Amino acid sequence: MAVVKKTKASDLHSLSKKLVTLLKKHYSPAGHKKDKPVLETMLYAVCLENATQEQADVSSELLHKSFHDFNEIRVSTFGELTACFEGMSDPDARAARVRAILQYVFEINFDFDFESLRRKTLELAEKQLQKIRFLSSFIQLHTLQKSLGTHTVPVDDRMRDAAIWLGFASPGCSTAEAADSLKSAVMKADTAAFCDCLRCFATDSRLIPAFAKTKPPEEGFDLDQMVARATELLNNANKAHKAKPATPAAKSKPAPAPKAKAAKAKVSPAKKKPR
């Protein structure tokens, strides 16, 4: 794995703030200010990984509405759970993670209360989360950030690809390695806003091909050019979107003339035969 050129922490902080300022001009991340229980935070992270916030909101709501309670979700089949993630990437993996989380919490507590995680030190909380099967580094870091208030930057595959393209992470790095790189680039107070904006950028369907196809130099992209490159990419995407010809509306056919109602045949009363 290549090593990204060393940049001073103060310069990294300045660059990350400039990026957030730029992205807020193009996106309106809603964010979730409401503090959720730990267990719900983890389940929402399953929905959010490699997805837009809108997709995560829909699948999370569907997950809660489709089942009576957490126990019913825990004992449901994969087929029943994957239906909640229809149209999203890796529905089977999401279903497996949901069930693994609920099974683990139920087995240690015999209920679905996982608030005890908040009272643990960061080290102990990390160790406990690592015991849950199929849990990705993104879900772990998202839980630590939202439930414990730790200085973490949860990164999924989409965000990692965008971080590499921006120059914040080394080419070929894992999501966990990208998260470490971004942690040093973003101040703790700014992590929530940064993550929300980076997610919008990383999941923008107009930009994903650029992240996937642009081969980074061995030493990584130059951070000094990050804002200019991101600005150009976004402006070009906006121009292409505006220049795209609108799909011509189908010509409306004239409404067929109403059929004349068939007159009911009047039945003449039968003439009586003379006796």
URJOFEN-V875396 format. One record per backbone hydrogen bond with DSSP energy under -1.0 kcal/mol. NH is the residue of the N-H (numbers start at 1). CO is the residue of the C=O. E is the energy in kcal/mol with one decimal. If there is no record, write none. Layout:
# URJOFEN-V875396
NH_CO_E + NH_CO_E
This chain:
# URJOFEN-V875396
12_8_-2.4 + 13_9_-2.6 + 14_10_-1.9 + 15_11_-2.4 + 16_12_-2.6 + 17_13_-1.9 + 18_14_-2.1 + 19_15_-2.3 + 20_16_-2.1 + 21_17_-2.3 + 22_18_-2.2 + 23_19_-2.9 + 24_20_-2.2 + 25_22_-1.2 + 26_23_-1.1 + 27_23_-2.3 + 41_37_-2.3 + 42_38_-2.2 + 43_39_-2.2 + 44_40_-2.3 + 45_41_-1.8 + 46_42_-1.5 + 47_43_-1.3 + 48_44_-2.2 + 49_45_-1.9 + 51_48_-1.8 + 56_52_-2.3 + 57_53_-2.6 + 58_54_-2.0 + 59_55_-2.5 + 60_56_-2.5 + 61_57_-2.2 + 62_58_-2.3 + 63_59_-2.2 + 64_60_-1.8 + 65_61_-2.3 + 66_62_-2.1 + 73_69_-1.6 + 74_70_-2.5 + 75_71_-1.7 + 76_73_-1.1 + 81_77_-1.8 + 82_78_-3.2 + 84_81_-1.7 + 85_82_-1.7 + 88_85_-2.1 + 94_90_-2.1 + 95_91_-2.3 + 96_92_-2.3 + 97_93_-2.1 + 98_94_-2.4 + 99_95_-2.2 + 100_96_-2.3 + 101_97_-2.5 + 102_98_-2.1 + 103_99_-2.5 + 104_100_-2.3 + 105_101_-2.3 + 106_102_-2.2 + 107_103_-2.2 + 108_104_-1.6 + 109_105_-1.5 + 110_106_-2.9 + 117_114_-1.6 + 118_115_-1.5 + 120_117_-1.4 + 125_121_-2.7 + 126_122_-2.5 + 127_123_-2.0 + 128_124_-2.2 + 129_125_-2.4 + 130_126_-1.9 + 131_128_-1.2 + 132_129_-1.4 + 135_132_-1.2 + 140_136_-1.9 + 141_137_-2.6 + 142_138_-2.7 + 143_139_-2.1 + 144_140_-2.2 + 145_141_-2.5 + 146_142_-2.6 + 147_143_-2.6 + 148_144_-1.3 + 150_144_-1.7 + 152_150_-1.7 + 160_156_-2.5 + 161_157_-2.3 + 162_158_-2.0 + 163_159_-2.7 + 164_160_-2.3 + 165_161_-2.1 + 166_162_-2.3 + 167_163_-1.3 + 168_163_-2.0 + 169_163_-1.2 + 173_170_-1.7 + 178_174_-2.3 + 179_175_-2.1 + 180_176_-1.7 + 181_177_-2.1 + 182_178_-2.4 + 183_179_-1.8 + 184_180_-1.2 + 186_182_-1.4 + 190_187_-1.6 + 191_188_-1.2 + 194_190_-2.5 + 195_191_-2.9 + 196_192_-2.2 + 197_193_-2.3 + 198_194_-2.9 + 199_195_-2.2 + 200_196_-1.7 + 201_197_-2.1 + 202_198_-3.0 + 203_199_-2.1 + 207_204_-1.9 + 208_204_-1.6 + 211_207_-1.5 + 212_208_-2.0 + 213_209_-2.7 + 214_210_-1.9 + 220_217_-2.2 + 225_222_-1.3 + 226_223_-1.5 + 229_225_-2.7 + 230_226_-2.9 + 231_227_-2.4 + 232_228_-2.3 + 233_229_-2.5 + 234_230_-2.4 + 235_231_-2.5 + 236_232_-2.5 + 237_233_-2.0 + 238_234_-2.3 + 239_235_-2.4 + 240_236_-2.6 + 241_237_-1.9 + 242_238_-2.2 + 243_239_-2.6 + 244_240_-1.1
